[in-house]
Amino acid sequence: MSRPNVIAGLDQYRLDAIERLIDNDYLKPGKLPGSVTLVARRGEVAWVKAQGLMDVERGKPMQRDTLFRIYSMTKPITSLAMMQLYEQGRFLLDDPVHKYIPAWKDLRVYKAGVYPAFLTSAAARPMTIRDLMTHMSGLTYGFMQRSNVDAAYRELGLDGSRGLTLEKLVEELARLPLEFSPGSAWSYSVATDVLGYLVQLLSGKPLDVYFQEHIFQRLGMADTGFHVPAEKLERFAACYQASPDGFSLQDDPQNSPFSRQPSFLSGGGGLVSSIDDYFRFAQALCNGGELNGRRIIGRKTLEFMRSNHLPGNCDLPSIAVGSFSETPYEGQGFGLGVSVKTDVAKSMVNGSVGEYGWGGLASTTFLVDPLEEMVMVFMTQLMPSSTYPIRQQLRAITYGALVD
């Protein structure tokens, strides 16, 4: 006999704790402007709720169809695009990157000095495409604020400054040293933007066109792209920066850079999406690579992507340099473009071995749990994503709602 408060094995009353958590702990104290949360199991949306405001200054309520800057939740999409090309035999994971970007043949590793007068040494081995996909390339991000190498990224505007293009990024990176020899450590980086460049190179199509033809159209992701067209600007959320007394406006949707077609198609962080669009992508992953009869990746390729590709099946704490990424490190490995939970107890957050996903700079996140056939997507717009532990709290509630 079906229970009226249970959908797809998820107890609705227990999932209602998400609404209470966000309302009492985040909205009323002024910690978040608003959010949309979606939980699905066995392909069925079991719980979805929009709360708070999408635009505080204009008093606009959050809606289910609100558009969000998903930042690094772009990375799994770019990584999947690369693996579509892998399935066509366009490259192998152990191919040296310089096979496709000849200027990268003699990349050097930082030893001392400041830009442009670096002292460098030879890398122990060439960088491979798998190094890019696993963030073991030796590249970094300018916002890391950790080294003289990332200081050079900031000086050159390599995190997406006005006028940057994928071609310019690749050209400038050829002139800079790596932070470490490829394959020897893990560090969050612009590597996925380089993968976006490779998608263009291997497919012969601009990244936005490739995404549209091979992922978005196939999954019915009509609201996902590198900018918000004029007719959809009313649905675009404001983005906020955390401050000691709450948050302040970081990007006004009405004059946002995302309202214009960018010169830099960032495969690492450039997309805007809605919760239902990203759910379609996540559900396709949960289904083994297809949604509603439209396949975007092979089942075995997806299994390969969500395997832990860190050396010796280690987890992030044993190999990461620096401390920033979009996932806690303990009990987490890394696949080809996604984090992978390797040890539930060590992670100190409820879940399953094999659960995978990623998050974005403005505190968005998603998870796919193949074992439980479950998907969770959370959208909000607050920078930085490390401000509050809401991702872990959402996991605790979501997994606690499983009753069969």
N, C-alpha and C positions, 0 to 999 in steps of 0.2 A: 504494500500500500504506500503510495507516495505521501510524503509529509509536506504540508502546505508551505512551510517556511524553509524548505530545502530545494535548491535548484542545482542540478548537476553535482550533487554530493556536497554542496557548500551551504552551510546554515546562514540564512539571511540575517537572523538576529545577531549572530556573531560578527558578520561582516558590517553590520550597522555600527560596530565599534570604530570603524574607519571614520565615519561621519562625525562621531562624538570626539574622537582624537583630534581631527583637523579643526573642528569648531572650537573646542575648549582649549586646546594646547597651542594652536597656531593662528586661528583667525581672530578670536576675541582678544588675545594679548597683543595683536598687531605684528606677529612674526611673519605671516604669509599674507599676500593680497587675496589669493584664491587658488583653487585647484580643481582638477577633474581626475577621478580615480575610476578605473575599470578592472574588474576581475572576471575571468572567464574560465570555464572548465569543459573539457570534451567538446570544444567548439561553440559552446553556448555562453553568451554574456550572462553571468549570474548576478552581477551587482555593478552599477555605474552611478556616479553622483558628481554633479557640479556644485561647488560651494564657493562662497565669497565673491570677490570682484575680479574681473579680467582687466579693468582699467579703473584704478582708484580715483584718479583725478577727475574722470568723467562720470564716476558712479555707475559704471556699466557692470551688470552681474555676469559672473562666469556662466558660460553655456557649454553644452556638450559639443557643439561644433566650433568652439573657440580655436583659433590657430595659435600655435606656440613655436618659439625658437627651440628646436630640439638639440642644437649644438652637437655634442659628441654621440648622441644617438643616431647621427648620420653614419658613424663609423661601421656599424654592423651592415648597413645597406651597401656601402662602398666595398666592404670585404666580401659580401655575397656576390656583388657584381664581378669582382675579380675571380671568384670561384666559379661563376658561370663560364668565364673565359677559360679557366683551368679545365673545365669539363669538355671544352672544345679542342683541347690540346694546344692552346695558344702559348702556354708557358709551363714550366715545372717549378715547384716550390724551391728546389735547390739551385735554380738558375741564378747566376750572379746578376745583380741589378744592372751592372755596367753592360750586360748583353743588350739591354734596351735603352740605357742612358749612358752612352760611351764616355761622356765627360766625368762619370763617377768611377772610372776604372782605378784611379790611384788615390782614393780617399784616404786621408791621414787621421790620426788620433791625437787629441789634445794632450800636451804635456805641461805647458806653461805659457804665460803671456796674455796680453789682451788684444782684441781686434784693433787693427789688422795684423799686428805683429805677433802671430802665434808661433810657439815652438811645438813641433809635432813629431810623431813617430809613425812608422808604417803599421797598418792594421795587421793583426795575426792572420786574417783571411778575408776574402772579399765578402761584401754584404750580399745576402741572398734575398729573394722575394719573401721567403718565410720569415726572415728577420724583420722585414717591414710589417708583415701581418701580425707578428707576435710582439711588437714593440721591443725587439732585441737588436735594433739596427745601429744603435749609437747616436741616433738623432735625438733632439729634445724639443721643448717648447720654450718660447721666449718668456712666457709668464711664470716659469718655474722659479726664477730669481735665485738660482742655486750656483751658477758657475759663470765663468768668463765666456763660455760658448753660448749659453742662452742670452747673455748680455749682447752678444753680436747679433743674435736673432732679433732682439728688440730694436737694436740700432738700424737694422736693415728692414724692419717691418715684416718679418716672415710669418707672423701669426695672422695675417690677413689685412694689412694696411691698405689704404686707398691706392689703387694702381697696381697692386700685386696680381699676377696671373699664375696659373699652374706652371707655365713655361718659365716665368721669372723665378718662381720658388725653386724649381729644379736647378736652374742655372746658378742661383746664388748659393744653394747648398753644396754645389760642387766645389765652391771656393772655401768652404768652412770645414774645420776639423770635426770629427765625431767625438762624442764624450767618452766613448769606450769602444773597444774592438767589437765588431759585430758578433753576436751570439754569446758574449761573455756576461751580459747583465740585462736587466729589464728596466726600461724607462719610458714613460708616457711621452708621446712625441708627435711631430708633424708627419710621421711615417704614413698615416692613412691618407693624407693629402697627396703624398707621392703615389700611393696606390691609385688615387683618382686620376692622376696624370697617366699612369700605366693603363688604366681602363680606356682612356681616350686613345692612347697610342695603339693598343692591341685591337680595339674595336673599330678604330677609324671614325669615331663619332664623339662630339662634345659630351661631357659627362652628364649634363642635364638631359640631353636627347637620349643617351643610352639608358639612364635611369627610367625615363618616361616609357620607352619602348619595351624594355625587358623586365621591369619590376612594377612600376606604378600602374600602367595600363592593365597589366595582367592581373593585378590584385584589386583593381578598382580604387586605387589611392588617388582620388581626384583632387585632394587638398594639399598634396605634398609637393614641394618644389624649392628652388633656391631663392625665390622671392614671393611676396604676396601681391597678386595683381590688384589693381585699383578697385575692382568690384567686390573684393573680399576684405578690404582694409577694415571695414566695420567689425569684422569677426576676429581681428588680430589683437592679441593681448599686449598690454604694456609689460615691460620687463623692469625688475627692481633690483637694487643693490642693498644687501643687508647692512644695517648700521646699528650702533649701540642702542638706539631707542626704537628700533624696528626696521624700517627700510625706506629707501628713497628712490625716485624714478631714475632708471638707468637708460632706458630707450623708449621714447614716446612712439607708439605705433603709427601715428599720423605722419611723422617725418623720419621714420626709421630707415636705416640703410637697407633693411629687408623689404622695403616698399619699392625698391628699384632692382633691376636686373644687375647682378654683380659682375665685375670683371674677373673675380676670383671665385671659381666654382670649387668650394671647399668640401672635399670628400671626408674631411675630418670633422667638420662642424658647421656646414653651411645650410642645412635644410630647415624648413618650416613645415609643420604637420599638425594634424588634429588627433585627438585620442582614438577615434574610430579608424582613421587611416593607419596609425601605427599599430593598432590592434590587428588589422588585417595582415600586416607584415609579420608581427609576432605569432599570430595564429597559423600562418603559412609555415613558419619555422616549427611550431609545435606539431603540425600535421605531417612533418617529415618533408616539407618543401613544396606543398601545394595548398591551394584554397579554392574551393568551389570548382574543382576540376581543372584549374589552371596552375600548372607546375612552373616554379621559378628556379628550382635547384633539385638535383637528384638526392634521394634518401641517403645514400652512402656518402655523398659529398658533404651533406649536412652533418652526418655523424663524424666525419673527419674534421670538420670545422669546429665542432663543439667538444672535441677531445682536448685534453691538456697537452699543449705542445712545448711546455717548459722543459728544460733538460732534466732527465732522470725523474720525470713526473713530479718535480718539486713544486712548492707553492711560492707565491709572490714574495713573502718576507725573506726568503733565503736568497733571492736573486735581484730584487729591486734596488735601484739607487734613487735617491729622492723619496718623497713621501706622498706625492699627489697622484691620484687617479680617480676614476669614477666608481670604484668599488673598495670596500675594506680589503686589506691584504690577507689577513689570517684565514687559512683554510680555502684560499682561492688560487686556482691555477689560471692559465690563459690559453685560449684556443686561437683560431684564425679570425681575429676581429671581435671576440667576445670573451668576457671572464667566465670561468667555469668553477663551480663549487666542487672541491675535492674532498673536504672533510667538514661535515656539518658541526660536530662538537667543537672542533678547533675554530670554526668561524664564529661561534658564539651567537649565531642567529639561526632560528628555525628554518628548515628547508630540506632539500634532497641533494644527495650526491649527483652531479650531472646537471643541476640547475644552471642556467646560463643567462646572460643578458649584459646590459650596460646602462650608463646614465649620461646626463648632459650637464653642462656648466650651470644652467639655470634651474637645477635641482630636479629635472625630469628623470624618470627611470623606467625600466621594464625588466621583467623576468619571464623566462620560459622554462617550465618544469616538465620534461618529457615523461618522467615517471608518473607524475600525478595528472598529466595532460592538462596542465594549468598555465594560464597567462595572467600577468598583472601589468598594467600600464598606469603610470602616474604622471600627470602633467601639471606644472606650475611654472612661475617665472621669477625666481629669486637667485641671485648670484651672491657668493659662490655656492656650489653644491655641498660643500663641506660644513655649511653653517649649522644645520640641525641634523639629528639622527633619524629623520622621518622615514628614510628608505628601510632601515632596519625595523622600525616600528610597524610599518605597513606589512612587512614580511611576517612579523609575529602574529598580527591579526589575521592575515590571509591564510596562513597555514593552520592557525587555530580554528578556522571555520570549516576545515575538512571533516566531514562526518562519515563518509564512506568512500 
